[in-house]
C-alpha cells in the first residue's frame, strides 16, 4: 500500500530544481553541488545561468539505496569509485 511519502514523490515533476531535490533528500544544497562535481549525482544544466536540475529517477535511486540501509556516505563512496 502506498504511503503518503510515496504519493508525494509521485506528484513531483520528472525534473527537479536544486531546492526540490534537497527537500526530497533532506540535505543541504552544497551537498548536491558537491555530488554533481564528483559525479555521484549528476545534474543537468539549464539556461544561461546553468542552473542545476535533477532527474526524479536519479533522486529515487538514491532514496532507494538509502532505504536499504546505506547511508549517504556509503552511497557516495560506492558511486565515487
C-alpha positions in Angstrom: 0.0 0.0 0.0 1.5 3.4 -1.0 2.4 5.7 1.9 1.9 9.5 1.9 5.6 9.8 1.2 5.2 7.7 -2.0 2.3 9.7 -3.1 4.2 12.9 -2.6 7.2 11.6 -4.6 4.9 10.5 -7.5 3.5 14.1 -7.6 6.9 15.6 -8.2 7.8 16.6 -11.7 10.3 14.5 -13.7 12.9 17.2 -13.5 13.6 18.8 -10.1 15.2 22.0 -9.1 18.1 22.1 -6.6 15.7 23.2 -3.9 13.2 20.4 -4.7 15.9 17.8 -4.8 17.2 19.0 -1.4 13.7 18.8 0.0 13.3 15.2 -1.1 16.8 14.1 0.0 16.7 16.2 3.2 20.2 17.6 2.5 21.9 20.9 2.0 22.3 22.4 -1.5 26.0 22.3 -1.2 25.9 18.5 -0.7 24.1 18.2 -4.1 26.5 20.6 -5.7 29.4 18.5 -4.4 27.9 15.3 -5.6 27.4 16.8 -9.0 31.0 17.9 -9.2 32.2 14.5 -8.1 29.8 12.5 -10.3 27.8 11.0 -7.5 24.5 12.5 -8.6 24.9 14.3 -11.9 22.8 17.4 -12.6 21.5 18.7 -15.9 22.3 22.3 -16.6 19.6 24.7 -17.9 19.6 28.3 -19.1 22.3 30.9 -19.3 23.0 30.7 -15.6 23.5 27.0 -15.9 21.1 26.2 -13.1 21.2 22.6 -11.9 18.2 20.3 -12.4 18.0 16.7 -11.2 16.1 13.8 -12.8 13.5 12.3 -10.4 14.5 8.8 -11.3 18.1 9.6 -10.1 16.8 11.0 -6.9 14.6 8.0 -6.3 17.5 5.7 -7.0 19.5 7.5 -4.2 16.5 7.2 -1.9 16.1 3.5 -2.6 19.7 2.9 -1.8 19.5 4.9 1.4 16.3 3.0 2.4 18.1 -0.3 2.1 20.4 0.7 5.0 23.1 2.5 3.0 23.9 5.9 4.4 24.5 8.8 2.1 28.2 8.4 2.9 28.1 4.8 1.8 26.3 5.8 -1.4 28.8 8.5 -2.1 31.7 6.1 -1.6 30.1 3.5 -3.9 29.4 5.9 -6.7 32.7 7.7 -6.5 34.8 4.6 -7.2 
